[in-house]
Each structure stands twice: as structure tokens, then as C-alpha cells.
Amino acid sequence: MKESTTRTIEVVVRPDGQSSIETKGFTGTECLVGSRFLEAALGARQDERRTVEFYSTGVSTDVGVAQSNPGRSEAM
């Protein structure tokens, strides 16, 4: 079952007119797609900082070790 994650886009407009967009709860390039409409409305991008979540695939994997012969020890 996939865990539900809240996605938010935070827009900050400073008194000098500069703005910034921060996405939260997105993985991979979802953040770029999710914030595209705001970037278009706010104008040209001057800087971009990617977070760890950008490089995350959002896929969780369970890794397990199965023993076919529990009484036997193998050297690697």
C-alpha cells in the first residue's frame, strides 16, 4: 500500500518584489511539474536549488535475505 503524502507549494513574496517557490512532499521531477504554473506567472527564474527529495524516486524497496539451507555456512 502506498503511503499518502501531503504536497504543498509555498510561495514567498518579499517586500522588494522578489519571490521564491518551495515545494514539499514531491519526489523526483514532480515538483517541477507541480510548480510550473507558478513559475510562469511569477516570471523568469533567477536561481534554483534542488533538495534531496528531487533526487528521490519515491519508490520504497524491501530487501530481505532468504536462507535456502539454514544449517550451512558459505564463504564469500
HELIX and SHEET records of a PDB file:
HELIX    1   1 GLU A   30  LEU A   42  1                                  13    
HELIX    2   2 VAL A   52  TYR A   55  5                                   4    
SHEET    1   A 2 THR A   8  VAL A  13  0                                        
SHEET    2   A 2 SER A  19  LYS A  24 -1                                        
END                                                                             
